[in-house]
Amino acid sequence: MKIGFDAKRALLNRSGLGNYSRSAMRLLSHFYPENTYYLFSSDTSRNLFQLSGSQILVSPVAGIYRWLPSLWRSWGIHRQIRDQKPDIYHGLSNELPLSIKMTGVKSVVTIHDLIFLRYPEYYPFIDRQIYFLKFRHACRVADKIIAVSEATKQDIVSFFGTDPDKIDVVYQSCNPVFNEVVPAETKKEIRKKYDLPEKFILYLGTIEKRKNALTLIKAYLSQDSEIPLLIAGKPTIYLTEINEYLEQNPSGKRILFRHAVETSDLPALYQSAALFVYPSVFEGFGIPILEALCSGVPVITSTGSCFAETGGDAAMYCDPYDVEQMGTLISKVLNDADVRNSMIMKGHAHSAKFSEKNVAAELMDVYSDLLNKGSV
């Protein structure tokens, strides 16, 4: 089988969409090396992905598209897709070229979430319009859609009126490094690097309103815990709101902020935590939940959205805006060893369902079914 990928974010983007793209391409080439994989990217200046022997990088040939890479990605790419003749072209990050139907190639698109439609207040107007046009086009023209959760599938059906039979749910996996036990000395070095105590409660993610760190802070302070709370992630304007609240609460000195945590240090950070709390209001999948479960850390997260899919019976759930309920759960997990140990055991069992081998097989099933049965 010959499979083409939109590889722009895999090569250039360090965030969630880039991680998903790199993971999908890596695990497919690992478990199915007999296939040929074409990585289409308009920009190869910062390659964050190391190609394997079965992967071929394809970039613009014509001069105009080298000067206008976005135009190539949305339109001019169809010529090179036709030239390479892949069996399937997979848009890994919510979009497909406007000219995809001119290629004669079956197409798949992964839709990660429609948060910009469900919570428009978190996005600038122009961004929402661009996302809407791109996502709607991709869902209309794709021969098959992959949703990263059942919650995302239902949103695609609800917002775009898409036939649910056209959508397959394929969960994400996380890097297998999170399943590896980090040596005690390494964890000590990482704690020293970020000036952290031996035990802490961990929040990890962009510090933005949708991810709801302020409710966690209020819940934490309500319990008068001796274990510090670590808020680790890239700051946004939402941090101003948090700081204003903490100025009125002197006990907030027990809260630590670290804004530049390196990806390679995350396994040690998770495994040093006494508890991981992910109070986000809405996500497409919630990969940090899975990373924490693989790392052997008890998880508290939100009700609704996709969280029960990712956390299963291993996590505890609460209303993301209920300060009292969240605080009670934090206290329960920290103070009851039996509860903690049960959650950790269940976490290892549940996270095994998201193994790279399983995810690779499910992706290949989507491709094979599409080629065998045609489009819906």
N, C-alpha and C positions, 0 to 999 in steps of 0.2 A: 504494500500500500504506500502511496505517496501522499503526504499530508503537508499542507501549507499553513503557516501561522502568521498572524499579525504580531511581529516580535518587537515592535517599537518600545513598549514599556518594559519588556524583558531586558532589553539592552540598556535602557536609559533611566528607568524609574526604580527608586529604592523603596517605594511605598507598597501598599497592599496589592494593587493591580500588577505591579512589577513582580512582586513575590509570587503571586498566583501564576503568572505567565512563565516565570523561570521554573517553578515547580512542575507545572504541567509538561513543559517541553523536556525537562530533565528526566522525569520518571517514565514518560512514554519511550524516550530513546533508550532508557536503561532496561525496561522490561520487554520492549519490543524493538530490539536493535535491527531486526530484519527490514523494517520500514525505512523509507527515506523521508527526511523532514526538511522542508524549505522554510527558512526564517526570513520573512519579508520585513525590511526596516528601511525607512527613508533616511535614517541618521545612524551612523555606526561610529560616531566620534567618541562615545563613552560606553564601551562594551562591558556590561555587568554580568554577562553570561558567557561561559566558556563552552564553545562548540565541541561536540563529540564527532566521531567519524561518520555518523549517519546523518549529520545536520549540515545543511548548505545555506549560507547567508546570501540573500538576494536584495540588492539595493538599486536605486535609480540609475539608469544608463543615460537617458537623454539629459542634455545640459539644463533645460528649463526646469526639470524636476529636481535636479540637484540644488538649484537656486530656490525652488519652491517645494520643499519636501512635503508640506501638508497637502498640497494639490496632488502630488503623486500618491500619497497614502489614501486619499479619498477618491481619486479618479484614475490617474495615469497608471496605477499599479495593475490594472486589468490586463495590460499587454504582457507584462512579465508573468502574471499568473497563467495566461494562455500559453506562453512560451514554455514554462516549466511543466505544465499539464499535471498538477496534483489531482488526486482523486477527490480530495476534500480541502477546503480552505476554512480555517477556524479563526474567527475573531475572538481573541481571548479576553478582551476588555470592553465589552458593551457595544461594540460597533463593527460594521462591515463597510467596505468601500461602496460608494454610490454606484459604481460601475460593476459590481460583483456579478450581476446577471449577464453581462457581456462576455464573461469568461467561459460560460458553459460548465462551470465547476460547481459541485454541490457545496453548500456553505453551512457552517455551524457558527453560532455566536453564544458566548457565555455572558449572561446578565447577572451581575453581582448583587445589585439592589436598586430599588427605585425610591430611595430616601428623599431625593430632591422633589418628588411628587407627593410623598406622604407627609413630609415636613418641609414645605417650601420656605418657611421662615428662616431656615438655616442657610439658604443659598441666595446669592445675588440674582436679580431678575434675569440678566442676560445669560448667566450660566445655566439657569433653569431652561431657558428657551433652546439653547444649543443642545443641552443634554436630551431634552424631549425629542427634538428632531432626529438626533443620532440614534437614540435608543428605539424610537418608534420605527424608524426606517429599518434598523437591523432586525427587529422582531417581525416586520412585514416580509422582508425578502429572504430571510434565512430559511433553509430547508429544515433545520432543526435548531432548537434553542436549548441550551443548558442553563438551568438555574442552580445556584449554589446552595439553595435550601428550599423546602416546601413553602416557607413564608414568601420567598422571592417569587416562586412560581405563582402563588396566588395573587401577588401584586401585578405580575405581568398580565394575567388573565383579567384582573379587575380594571387596571388602568388602560390597557391597550386592546382589550377584547380578543386576545389571542386564544386560539383553540388549545385547550389544555393538553390534547393529545400530541401537539407539536413540541411540547416542553418535557424534557427529561431532567430530573434532579440528580446531580452528581455532586456529592459533598467534596469539600477540600480536604487535603491532608496538611500536616505541618511538617517542618523539617525534622527528620529522624534524630537530629542532635538533641532534641528535647526529651527523648527517651533514654538518653545516656546519662548515667550517674556522674555528676561533676565531683571531682575529688575535693575533700574538705579544704586542702591547702589552696586550691584554685578559688573556691568560694570566699575564703578569707582574703585572698589578694583582690578579688573584685569588690568586696565590701570596703577594703582599705582604699581602693581606687576612687570610689564614689563617697567615701567618708560615711559609711552606713553602720548601724549597730548590728549585733549578731542576729537579732530577731526583729522583724517588722511585718506590717500588713502592706500588701502591694496593690497599687493601682497602676496599670500600664496602658497608655494610649494617648492620642492627641488630647490636649486639655482644651476641649471645645464643649459648647453648651449641650449638644446632643449626647455626649458621653457622660455628662452628669456628675462630674467629680465633686461639685459643691454639696450635693445631697449626701454623698459618701462622707464628706468631711463633717457635716452636721451629725450624721449617724455615729460616726467615730467619736466625736467629742461628747456625745450624749452618754457614752459608756464609761468614760473616764479610764480608758485602758492605759496600762503602763507601756504597752508595746507601741512604738511609733508607727505612724502611717506614712508610707512613701508614695508620693505622686510623681510618677516618672513618665515624661512624654513631652512632645513639642508644644510650646505654649501658643495660645491665640489671645484675642482680646478678652475672651472669657476669663482669663487669669486675673484681669483687673477686678472683675466681680468677686472672685474668690478672695483676693487680697483685701478688698474692702470689708468683706465679712470677717476675715481673720483679724483685722485691725480692731474689731469690736470684741474679739474673743481671745484674751491673753493665753488661754490654754492651747491655742492653735500653734504654740511653739513646738508642740510634740509632732507637728506635721513637717515632713521633709519634702523638698522639691528638687528633682534632678531632671534637667531638660535636654541633656545630650548623652543619652545612654547608647552605647554602640551595640549593634545587632549581635555581634559575636559574644557579648557579655550577658545576653538575655537568659540562657540556660542557667547560669550561675545565680542570676538575680531571682529567677523563679524559685530555684531550689533552696535559696536562702530565706524565702518568705514563709511566715507562719500561716498565711492566708492570702488568697488572691480575691479581690472584689472587683467586679466588672459591672458597674451600675448603668451602663448605656441604655438609652431609651429605645434605640432601634439600630439593628445592623443587618447586613445581608447574610452573614454567617457567624461572625464573632470568633475569628481565629485565635485571639489571645486566650479564650476559654479552653480551647483544645490544647494549646501550648502548655497551659497551667496543669491540665489534667495529665498530660504526658509527663510532666515534670514532677508529679507526685505531690501536688499542692491542693488543699481543699479550696473549692471555688464557691463563691456567692455571686449570683448574677440576677438579672431582671426577669420578671414574668413577661410574656408576650413576645412578639417578633419571632426570631429564629432560635432564641436562646435554649429552649428545652430540647431542640434538635441537636444542638452542639453539646450541651451539658448532660443530657439524658438524666438518668437517676442518680448520677454522681454528684451533681451540683445542688445547692440550695437556692431557692428563688424567692424574690420579694418584689412588691410594687416599687418601681424605680424612684417614685416620689415619696414613699412612705419612710420617713426618717426613723420613726420608732421601730417599725418592723425590721428595717435594715440593721439598726443598732442592736436589736435583740438577737438577730442571727449571728452577727459578728461576735457578740459575747458568748453565745452558745458554742460556736465552733472553736473559739480560742480556749474555752474553759472546760470542755468535755472531751477528754482524750479518746473515748470510745467513738464519739461522733466523728472526730477528725480521722481516726484510723479507718473507719468504715467508708468515709468519703474518698480517702486516698485509694483504697482497694477498688472501690467502684469506678473511680476515675481511670485507673489503669485498664480495667476491663472494657469500659465504654470507649476509651480512646482507640482501642485496637480496631474498632469498626472503621476507623478513618485511615487505615494503613495505606502507605503509598501503593502497595501492590493492588489493593482493592480499588483505589481511585483510578489507577492506570487501567485496570480491567474494565471498569465502568465507562471510562472515556472511549476505549476501543470498542466497547459494545455499541455506543452511540454511533461511531463511525461505520462499523460493520452493518448495523441495522439500516442506516441511511443508504448505504451503497447497495444493499440487498433488496430493500423495499422501495427505495425512492423517497421523495418528499411526501409529507402528509397532505 
